[in-house]
Amino acid sequence: MALNGSGRLRIASHFPGRLRVRATAFRDVAFANSVAEKLREEDGVVSASTSALTGSLLVAYDARTVQLPWLVQLIVKFASLDGIEADHDGLPPPKPQGPAIREALDRWNGSMVGATDNRLDAKTAIPGVLAGLGVLKLLFGNRRLPEWYDLMFWSITMFVNLNPPNPMNPRNLAPEDDGNS
């Protein structure tokens, strides 16, 4: 039974190794069973069963060998569906939180810079605190902190990422070739 243009696939639930999808086309028992049969022939698919009542297809698969996007594309292909339906429930998309978090951190950083007369900012303080915790962990042992080497790694990584080299600073430029080589 060819159901070209028979709707979109909706992911009802997913847990690695278990996928339940729904489509109107799966209410047709013979069609849904033929899709399930094709899926069972694929490597990594453990089982596939259908429910005409809910129009769903339940697929158990080996999560170590099968990737979810591939499996979803395979179901869309086997069922000749139009694609994947995105759930939105008519709600507006959530507002991005990044700008609000950046503004709050900028205010906190400004307060720190002001309180220390421009001697300390968050770009230096946060890695410094992590480095200090690493030293304390190394000196005093287990105090319910991450391992000292993790803290030291995070402090160095964060310091380097927060304080990139300034190309306009002459100390960061490579020495020029004076031609006497």
Secondary structure, DSSP 8 states (H G I E B T S, - for coil): ---TT--EEEEEEEETTEEEEE-GGGGSHHHHHHHHHHHHTSTTEEEEEEETTTTEEEEEE-TTT--HHHHHHHHHHHTT--EE----TT------SHHHHHHHHHHHHHHHHHHTTTS--HHHHHHHHHHHHHHHHHHH--SSS--HHHHHHHHHHHHHHHS---TTSGGGS-----S--
